[in-house]
Amino acid sequence: MAIISTHPPLAFAFGILGNIISILVYLAPVPTFYRIYRKKSTEGFQSLPYLVALFSSMLWLYYAMLKKDVFLLVTINAFGCVIETIYIIMYIIYATKKNRVSTFKVLTSMNLGLFAFIILFSHFLVKSSVRAQVLGWICVAVSVCVFAAPLSIVAQVIKTRSVEFMPFNLSFFLTLSAIMWFAYGLSTKDTCVALPNVLGFILGLLQMVLYVIYRKAKKVILEEKLPEHLKTIVVLSTLGNSEVYPFDNIEPESKQEAKQQEQIDEDKKKNNDNNEKSMQASNDFNPNNENSV
């Protein structure tokens, strides 16, 4: 009851819905990490997305604790910190030595160093009366910076006319999450919460529109290979869960089938060549075979 009393009814409803949807979004990479656990390898996946997501969740959690009376912000970002930490620990366990070292470098510099600097800056150089507001705008700046990442995916969808790297379900739930948290921010008159989700809604809507346009379009097969970073899709959702989700850089089914057929044809050709060589060798050893009846 104390939680409800600190929130207007509408804000509480939107906050609860936002928590539920955001938890589902946070759990989206679970199949990926189950695969990593099963194969005991991180394969082509990168740790940076999860480090960024953890950093964002830490900032928003700190902001929520400064604001007070925003328990629903605390719960979702605390969950985000826990789940992202688990992802990062699993990544470190199964990563190669090179990737493990780079992960530790980013973890210490961004998640520990930069975060500690922001805490010290807000406590010693910012007045307590405006501390939460200043930190809120720092959170907004970080969120807007992360927004740039999905634009490369949007450009790739338009270029290839393929939506294989932009799952509709994920885009839909991220858009829905952005709507809930925008409504929550609007209801609580928190501009720092509402503002980033306007951009989140626009980006999510754009992705869904592109999905509808290109889901049945004829795919354009590029000669060059897709960039390695396309194995990771970065999509800013809401608040602290500025999530980044890895997806396999899998070739379209038509391309896979073409490669399989090409391999079969090559195998047949090799077999025919081997048979011809065997027959030729047999004729060389038995020259009378040509004249035999």
Disulfide bonds with the S-S distance in Angstrom:
none
